[in-house]
Amino acid sequence: MALPGSYNIKYRTRNHLQRAIQQEIQRQGLTDTFTMKDSIRISAGTGDLNNLYVEISAIYYYMFLDKGAELTNGGFIRPHYITQNALKSNNGQRFIKEAIDEYITWMIKKYPFLNTDSVGMSVDNVKVNIQYNLFGSEDDKWNKIFDYDKMWNIFG
């Protein structure tokens, strides 16, 4: 993953979000063959203040279940808000907090003159930038990166 930042979040911290997403998939009963649940991998990094960059690598249909989709036959898949619910969960909030703490600790080591009070990065004001890195589509149509923010189809 080519993150726009300069600090990559450690595996142990990223694993909190991975578990949160997997638990949300399980909680919603979206585990027919467990392929989607087992496919989840997280890459994360930062490098500019108040931004946390997250890439969710998953089987291609995760995006459709997460955000909903209008089907070519006139039907639709309702959104399950998997990512949103996972980020709101205890593990999701733990991921954000620990990622921020890691980054600030790294910044202080790299730039010892930095005043931590002036950084102002906290769970309350960080923007989580999410991308899907999808794979597994037989025709390769969905095997690529999609921006999370630009793809909402809300039904309701």
N, C-alpha and C positions, 0 to 999 in steps of 0.2 A: 504494500500500500504506500503510495506517495502522499504522505501527510503534508499539509501546508505549514505545519509547525516544525520545531527543531527538537522536541523532546517526545520520545515514544513511551507511552504508559506501560508499566511492567505487567507481565502475564498475570501474576497473582491478583492485581487490581482489575484487569480486564475480565478476568474469570467471574467476578461478581456480576457484571452485566450479562455475560453469557449464561450464567445460572439463572438470573432473573428472567431472561427471555425464555429459556427452556422450561422454567417453572410456570410461566404464564401460558405457554403452549400446552403444557400438561393440564393446568387448571381449567383451560377452556375445552379440553377434550379433543384437541387437534392432533392426535397421535395415532392415526390409523395404522401407519407402518413404522412410525418413529423416525422416518427419514428426515423430515423437517427438523424435528427436535435435535437429532444427532448432527445435523449439518451446520448448526450455528457456531460461528467463530467470530471473535471480536478483535479488531485492530483499533488502537486509539493513540492519540498524541495531541500535543498542544505546542505552542510556541509563540502565540500572541495572546495578550491578556484577555481574559473573560471569554475565551473560545476554547472549547473542547471538541476535537474532531474524532468522530466514531465511524468506523466502517463495519457494517454487519454483513459478513459473508454467510450466505445461506442458499439452499435450494431455491430455484427461481420462483416457485409459487408462494413462498413466504410473503413476498411483497403484496400479492393479491389478497391473501388472507389478512394481512396487517392493515392495509389501506382500503380494501374494497376494490371492486372492478366492475365496469360495465362490459357485458359479454356481447359478442357479435350476434348472438341469437336473440337479443333483446332482454335477456335476463341480467342478473347482477349477483355479485358476491358481496355480502355486507361486510363492512370493515370490522375487524376484531380488535383493533388498537393494541396489538401485542406489544409493540415497542413502547408506546406511551405508558401502558400499564406497568411494563417492566421497569421503566425509568422512575416511576412513582413508587415502586415497591421498596422495601428496606434494602434489598441487595442493589437495586438501581441507584438509590440515594447514597449508599455506601461506596459504590463505584465512583460516582461524581465527586464525593468528598475526598476519597483517597487519591483520585487522579489529580485533583487540585492541590492537595497536600504534597504529593510527589513532585509536582511541577514547581511549586514554590520552594521546596527544599532544594531541588536541583538549581533553581535560579539563584538562591542565596549562596550555594557553593560555587557556582560559576561566576557570579557577580557579588562578591562579599560586601560591597558598598551599598547594596540595595536595601532600602528600608521596606520591610515587609508590610508595614501599615499603609504605605503608599501604593502597594500593588493592588489592593482592593478586590482581589479575585476570591469569590466565595460561592458556595452552593446556590445562594439566592440570586446572584447576578451573572453566573456563567451561562453562555449560550452553547447548547449542545448541537453541533452540526453533524447530521447523520447522512450517510450514504449506504445504499444497498450494493453489495458486490455479489451478483447472482450467478449461479451456475446450474448445469444439469438439464437445460432446455435442449431437446433433441434437435431442433432446427437452428440452434444458436441465436435465435431472435432475442431471447431474454438473458443471454450470457454476457452481461456487461454491468457497468456501474450506473445506478440511478440515484438522483438526489431525492432524499426523503421529503424535504419541504415543498417540492414542486409537483408532487404527484397525488394530492388528496382528492379522492372522489367520495364525498360525504353523502350517504343515503339516509333519509330519515325524515 
